[in-house]
Amino acid sequence: MAVFTGAGVAIITPMKEDLSVNYEELEKLIDYQVENGTDAIIICGTTGESSTLTIEEHLECIRVAINRVHKRIPVIAGTGSNCTRTAVSLSKEAEQYGADAVLLVTPYYNKATQNGLVKHFGTVAENIDLPVILYNVPSRTGCNILPETVAKMADTYDNIVAVKEASGNISQVAKLAQLTEGRIDIYSGNDDQIVPVLSLGGKGVISVLSNVAPRQTHEIVASYLAGDVKKSLALQLQALPLVDQLFCEVNPIPVKAAMNLLGWAAGPLRAPLTQMEPEHLENMKKAMKEYGLAI
C-alpha cells in the first residue's frame, strides 16, 4: 500500500527574525495544510531548509510535525544526508518519534556511483522498519538514480517503496515505471509535471506549490485519479505561471516570499539563501493574484 496518494506538501520551515525556528508558526501551517486537503506532510525536506538546520532543530521539527498532525495524515520525515551514518541516525530517530516514512535525498557533492547509491540507501533501509522514499533531484545534488538502480533496490529491500522523481526527465520516469512494474510508487517532484507523472502510473506529488495552494494541488491529483483527466489537466495548466515564479530563484526562496505575502510568518531564510530579488517578487505578486490568491 502506498505511503500516501495525492498531494503531499514539502512544507517550509518558518523562521523568526533572529533566524531561530518558529515552531508555533509551523504548527499553524500544519493545521492549515491538513484542513485544506493536503494528503501528507513532508517535514525537513530541502524546501524546509534542512541543510541549514542543526541536528537538534531538524529532529525537533520532525517531532513537532508528528505530534501536531496526530495521525490525521501521514508524516514523512526528510532524513537524507550525504553522510550515510547521519542518514541512518536521523531515520532511526524519526522512526522512534512515530514518522510514517522517511524521504532520503541522494548524497550531494560527494555523490556516489550507482553501486554506492545502493549501499547508501540500503544501509538506511536495513536499520529501520519504516517505508523509504528515495528522492532523485540531480539538478540539486549532481547525482542521478538510474531506473535500473531503483529496480535493483526495489527487489532487494522490502521497505524501499517509492521515489520522488524530480529529474525533470519524463523518459526516465517512463523507464522507471516500465522496469519496476508497480513495485515502486512514483511521486512527481516537480509541480509542472504532476499530470505527466500520473499518466505513467504515479501516485501523486510531493509539492512546493501545496504550501501556497494546498486545496488546488490536491485537486489536480484527485481529479486525475477520479477519472476526470480533462479537469486535472486544466488545473495543472492553470497553475503553471505560478509554478514558474515559485522556481524563478533557488527553492525555497520564492515559496517563503509567497507565504509571507499570504500573511504567514514564514520569516527570512538562512544563509547562503537570500531574500527574493525585487523584480522577481513583483512577478510573484502578479502570478499569485492571477491565480486567485489573496495577497
N, C-alpha and C positions, 0 to 999 in steps of 0.2 A: 504494500500500500504506500502511496506517495506521502512524503512528509507533509506536503500541502498541495492543493490545487487552486490556482487562481493568481492573485497579485499579492506578493509579499513586499513589504516596504523595506528598503535598505535605509534604515532610519538615521537621521543626523544625530550627532551628539551636541546638544545645546551647551553653550559656554557663557559664563558670566563675563563682565567687562575685565575682570582680573585674570581671565583665561582659565579659571577653575571650572570644573564640570558643573552644570546646573541640573542637578538630579531632580529637583522639583519640577522643572520645565519638561524634563524627559518623561516623567510620569504623566504629565498633562498631554504630551504629544502621543504617548502610547494609548491613552484613553481615547483620544481623538481618532486615531487610526482604527482602533477596534470598533468604535461606534460608527465609523463611516465605511465599513465593509472590507477593510484590508484583511487578507486571508492568512498572513503570517508576519511576525516581526523579526527582522534580521538585525541584530544588535552588534555593534562593534565591527561592522564591515568597513571597507575602505571609505564609504560615504560617511561613516561615523568617525572618521579621523583616527582610526585605530593605530596608525603608525606613529602618532604623537601622543597617545595616551600612555601613562605609566602602567605597569603591570597591575598595580593596585586599583587604578581608575578603571582599567579595562575589565577587571573582574567585578568591580562594584557596579559598573553599567550593566553587565550581564545579570548580576544578582537582582538589581532593581527592576530590570525588564521582566524577568521571570516572575518575580513577586507581584509586580503591578498587573501583568497580563492575567495571572492567576488562572491559567488553563483555559482561558476563553478562546484563544487561537494558539497555534504553535509558535514557539520562540526558538529561533535558530541563532546560535552564538558564533560570531566570527572569531575563530581561534587559530587562524593561519599565521605562519611566520616563515621567514627564510632560514630559521633555525629549527630543525626537527624537534630537538628537545623542548624548545619553548612551545611549539605547537602541541606537543604531547601534554605538557604541563597545563596549558590553558584549557585544552579539551577535557582533561580529567576533572579540572575544577568546574567547568561548565556542566559536566555530567552530574557532579555532586550537587550542584545548585538546582538541578531539575530541568535543564535545557532539553528540548525535543530533538535537536540535531545540531551538528556543527557545520560551519562553512569554512573550507580551507582554501585559501588563495595559493596559487603556485609560488614557490620560492622566488623572490625578486632579487635582482642584482647578481647574487652568486648563481642563480638559476640552477639548472640540473640537466643531465641527459634524460632521455626517456626512461632509462632504467633507474636513474636517480629519482625521478618523479614517482615511480612505482614503489621504490624503497621508502621515500619520504611519506607519501600518503598512506602506504601500507603500515608503516610503523605506528602512525597515529591510530589507524583503524584497529590495529591489534591491541591497543592499550585502552580502548573504550568499547562500550556496547552500543553507543548512540549511532544513529544513521549519520553518514558522512556525505556532504555535498561538496564536490570539487568546484573550484572557481577558476575558470580559464579566462584570463584577461591579458593576452600577450602585449597589448599596447602599453600597459602599465608595468608589466613585470619583465618583459623581454623573454618570456618563456611560454611556449605553446604546448598544450597537452594534445597530442595527436589522437584521433579517434581510435586507432589501433591500441594505443596505450590505455585509454579509458576502457575499452572492451576487455583487455587483459586484466585490469583491476576489478572489473565487474565479475569476472569469472573466478577471481582469486579471493576476494574479500566480500563476505556476505553483507557487511554494513556500509560498503561504498555503494550508494544507491542513486546518486543524482549528480548532475553537472549544471552549474550556472555558466552558460556559454556566452561569453562576451568577446569572442574573437572578431565578430562582425562578418565572418565568412560563412554565408549560408550553405555553400557547397560543403564546408567542413561539418556543419550541423547535420546536413543530409547524410553524409558518410557515417557520422556518429550514430544516427538513428538506424541506418542500414546494418551496421556492424553489431550493434548491441541488441537489436530486435526486442526492445521493450524491457531489457534487463536493467537499463539505466533511465531514470527520469531526466528530462531535459527542461531547463528553465531558461528563458531568454534573459541575458544580462544587459540587453540594450533595449531601451524604451521605444526605439523606432523600428524594432524588429519583432514585436510581440506576435503579430498575426502570422508572419512568415514562419516563426518557430512553432507556433501552434499547428500550422498546416503540416509540419513534419512530425507531429505527434507529441509536441511539447505539452507540459503540464501547466505552464503559466510563465510568470515573470518575477524576477527579483529586481525591484524597480526604484529608481530615483524619483521619477515623476510622481509616484504614490505619496511622497512627502507632501506635495502641494495639491494633489488631486486624487486622493485615495478612492473615492467613490467612482470616479470616471475610469481610473485604471482597472479597478476590479471589474467594471462593466465591460471593458474591452475583452477580457478573458471569459467572463461569464456568458456573454452573448455568443462568442465563438463556440464554447463548449455546449451551449444550449441549441446549437444548430443555426443560429442567425449570423452567418458569416458576413452578410452584407452590412448589418449593423455594426458588427465588430470592426470591419474594415473602415467604415465611415468614422467610427470613433478613433481608430488608430490614426487615420489621415488628419483628422481634426486636431489631434494633439501634436502633430509633427512640428509646427512652428514654435511651440513652447518647448518641446524636447530639444530642438536646435539651440535655443537660448540657454537651456539648462546644462548644455555641454559646450557652450562657446568659450569657456575657460575651464581649467582643470577642476573636475569634480572633487570636493563638494563646494567650491567657491560659489557657483551660481545658485545652487539649491539653498544654501544658507542665506544668501541675499534674498531669494524669493520668499523664504519662510519669514524673514524679518519684515519684508514688505506686507505679508499677510497678517502681521501683528503678533507673531510668535517671538518669544525671547530666544531666538536661535543664537544670537550673540556673534562675536568675532570668530576668526579662525586662528589656529596655532601655526606659527612659522614652521616651515617656509611658505605656507599658503598665505596669500594676501587678500585684501578686500577687492571686490569686483571693480573693474575699470568703469569710470563714469559713463562712457558711451555705451558699454555693454549693459550697464544697469538700466539705461533708458530703453534699450531694445527689449530687455526683460520685462519692464513695466508694460510696454506696448503689447508684447505677446501674452502676458498674463491677462490684461484687460480684454484682448480679443478672444481669449479662451473662455472668458466669463468669470474669472476670479476677481473678487472684490478686494482692491488694494487702496 
